[in-house]
Amino acid sequence: MHDRVILGGTFETLHEGHRKLLRLAISSGRRVYIGLTSDEFTRANKKYRCSSFASRKRRIKKFLGKNMKRAEIFKLDDVYGPTLEGKFDAIVVSEETREKAEEINRLRSIKGLKPLTIITIPLLHADDFKKLSCERIRMGEVDEQGRRSKLVLLGVGSTNPAKLKGIEKIARKIFKKFRIRGIKVASRIHGQPFDNDTVAGAVERAKVAKKKLRADYGIGLESGLFRFEGRYFDCLVCAVYDGEVITIGYSMAFEIPNELGEEMRKTGKTMSRLFAKLSGVADIGKKKGAIGYLSNGLAERSQMSEQAFLCAMIPRINP
């Protein structure tokens, strides 16, 4: 345990992320110094209106209870507070503010001061896998425990039933409350995508779906051919976009006859078009797909959508 631990923040709404930060500080230091942003600082730096300094201070004191005997709350008028002068041993931050703690240590080093031990907690996410924040609570999107108040809207850049079926199956396992809407997106990538164009197509579809449907998440799915050691493999790529971050997932890949791969590369014909002709099944891409035809019905396209979407969500489920 450290002798003197410092942390800081606005602590508006005192949500579960704030509580975890305060608990960690109390468990890490014999004496804890809590920098609470002043009213002037919050007005200048926050997009939303905050409670008064006095009100936020009362909430912290009430939450800490008997632990206030080891804590001291002081007014914070800038991002550094007394960290560049005071004799502290450690600083408690979230992943989001760790970079600022590292900057503080660089400035302390210039001043000849001992670096602070940086104690970091992961960002806390709401049950829609987006960051839990005061702003989101104030907007009514989630409560202080991160519980979503409305359905999560998943906007998909496709109306293909096989793709939507796969996404819905995985969404039921991930989200508590959700709704799926599909929209046709005209991709700038013409014909059959190959290699990196497949990823670019998925990303474009995700971004357009997010914007046009005003969705919480935009989801783009793009099938493409990837070449490995002279052979062609079909793979479905999924991009998930939340307005800031894009995550990518891939499905299983299966080999197609080399002559068909070469034909598509030369002519620009799509998998759906070629395999609809071979199988005699119109719109095969909207049904079991080429994988259904080549596997004699043992697999189908919706499974590829499941896999790709799940893999794209993994960095969000376990960031």
N, C-alpha and C positions, 0 to 999 in steps of 0.2 A: 504493500500500500504506500502511496506517495504522501508526502507531508502536505503539500499545497497544490491543489488542482484547480484549474480555471476553465471556464466555458462561457459562451455568450450566445445571445440570440434575442429575437423579438418575443417569442413564446406567446404569440397570439393564439387563442383558442385552446392552447395547451393540449394538443392532440397526442395520440399514442406514441408518435415518434419523439415528441418533446419529453414525454414521461420516461421513455427508455433512456434518453440522453441524460436526464437528471438522475435516474437510478444508477446509471453507470458511473457518473461523477461521484455520487455519494459512496458507492462501493469501492471507488478507486483512491479516495483521498481522505486524510484525517481532517483536513480543513478544505472546504470547497468555496470558491469564489465565482459567483454567477453574475456575469455582465448582462444587464437587461437594457435594451436600446431605449433611448430617451424618446419623448414624444416628437421632438424636432427631427431626430434621426429617422424615425419611422415615416414621418410625413414626407421626407425628402427621398426615401428609398423604397417605399412600398407602393404598389399599384392600388391596393385596397386600403380602406380606412381601418386603423387599429384602435383597440381600446387604449385608455390612458395608461401611463406608466404605473400609476398607483393601483389601478385595477389589475393589471397584469402581475404586478408584484404580489398582491393579495392572493391571486390564484396559485402562484408558485409556493408561497408560504403555506397555504392550506394543503397543497399536495404533499409537500415535504413533511409536514407535521413535526414530530419530535426530532427529525433529522435537521431541522433549522438550527439546532444548537451547534451544529458543525458547519453551518453554511452562512455566507454573507452575500447579500444582493447589492450590487452597486450599479450606478447609472452609466450606460455606455453611449458615448457620443460619436464614436468612429469605429472602424473595423478592427483596430488593434487594441484599444483600451490600454490597460497597464502592462500588457504582455511584453512590451519592448523595454520596460524598466523594472518591473517587479520581480521578486525572487520566487518564481513559481517552479514547480518540478514537472508538471504534466498539463496537457490541454486535451479536453474531450471534444471531439467533433464528429460530424456525420461524414459519410463518403463524399457528399456534395461539397463540403467545406474543408476537406483535408488539404487541398491545394493552398488555401489561405494559411493554414497552420504551418505548412512547409515554408511559405513565404516569411512568416513570423520567425521561424528558426533561422532563415538566411539573414534576416535583419538583426537578430540577436547575436549571430556569429560576428557580424560586422562590428557590433558594439562590444564584443569580447565576452558576451554572456553565454552561459551553458545552454545548449538546445533543450527544448522541452520534449518530454516523451509524448508522442502523439498517440492518443487512444481513440480508435475509430469504431463507430457502429455503422452497420449497413443502412442504406436508405430504407425506410419503411414504405411499403406499397399498400395501396387500397386493394379491395378484392377484385378490381378490374385490372390489376397489375400496373397501374400508373402510380406515380409518386403521390404519397399522402402529403398534402400541404394545406396551410391556412387558407390560401386563395381558393382552393377547391372546396373546402368546407364552407367558406363564406358564400360561394356561388351555389351551394346546395347540392353539389354533385355527390359528395360523400359525407358521412358523419365523422366524429372525432376518432372512432375506432376503424375508420376506413371502409365502412360498409356503404356500398353503392345504393343510391336512392332511386335511380332509374335503370331501365334496361340498357345493357351495353350494346351499342349499335355496331355491327360488323358490316362494313360496306365492301362488297366483292366486285372487282372489275370484270365480271363475267355473269352471264345468265345460263351457262352450261349446267344442266341438271346434275351431271356426274360430279362436277367440281363443287357445286353447292352442297350436294349430299355428303361428300367427304368432310367439308368444313363444318357442317352442322353436327356430324357425329362426334368430332373432337371438341367442338365448342361446348357441347353438353357435359363433357368431362372437366372442362376448364372453368367456365363461367357459371355463376349462380343464376343470373338472369341476363338473357341476351336476345337480340333480334338480328336476323340476317336479311340484307337487301342486296340484290344483284343488279348490276347495270352494265350495259354494253359499252365497252371501251375500244375505240379504234386505235390500235397500236401503230406507231410509226415504223415498226419493224415488219416489213412485208414478207409474205411467203413463209417458208419454214425457217424458224430460228435455229442457229447453230451456236454452240459454246457460249461466250459472254453475252451475245445478243439475247439469249434466253433470260439471263438474269436482268438485263436492262429492260426487257419487255415486262417482266414481272413487277419490277420497281415502278415503271411508268403506270401500269394498271392500278397498282396500290395507291399511288399518289392521286390519280384522277378520281378513283372511287372515294377516297377520303374527302376530297374537296367537294365533289358534286353531291354526295349523299350526306355531307356534314356528319360523317361517322366518327365514332371513337377510334376505330381502327380501319384503315384501308387495307384490303387484302388483294394482292395480285397473283395470279397463277399463269405460268407460261410453260408449255411443253417445248422441249428442244432436243436437238441431237448433239451429243458430245462424242468426240473422236478420241479413241485410246488405242494405241498400237495398231493403227490402221483399221480399226473396227468401229462401228457406229452403235451408240447406246442412247436410248430414249430415256429422258428423265424429266420430271415435272419440278419446276422451281416455284417456290412461294415466297413472296415479299410481304411483310406486315409493316405498315407505316402508321405511327401515332401522331404525326404532325411534326415530330422532331427526329425520332430515331427510326431507322429501317433495320429490321432483322430478317435474315434469309434462312430458308430451309429447303432441303432437297428430298425427293422421294427415292424409292428404290429405282434402279436403272435396269433396263433389259436390252439385250442386243437385238438388232434388226438385221435382216439380210444386207450384206455389203452393197449389193447392186441397187437396192432400194435407196440406201443412204446416198450413193453416188448420184442416182437419178434426182433425188431431192436437192442435192447441192447444185447440180447443173441447171435444173429447170425451175427451182423455187416452189415446186409442188409440195403441198403439206402432207403430213402423216395421215390426217383424216381423209384427205382426198384419195390418196393411193390405196389405203386399206379399205375404204368404202368400196372401191372398185374390185379389190382382191376378194373381199368377203361377201360382197353383194348386199351389205347392210348400209342403208343410207344413214348419213349423220352418225357414223360409228363413234366419232369423238364425243358425242353427247350421250353415248350409251356405255358399253363395256370397254370401248376403245381398242386400239391396236393390241394392247396387252391382253385383252380378253380373247381376241382372235388367235394370237400367237401362243397363248397358254392353254388353248382349248377350254376356255371358260374357268380355269383355276384361279384367275385373278381378274380384277376389273379396274377401270380407271379411277373410280371413286376412292379406292384404296390408296392410290398414289396421291390424291388430294389430301386424304387423312394424314399420311406420313409427312408430306411437305409442310402442311399447315402446323402440325404438331412440332416439327423440328424448328420452324420459324418462331414458334412461341416459347421454346425452351429458354432462350436468354432472358425472357421476360418473367417466366415462372420462377426461375432460379438465377437472378441477375448476378 
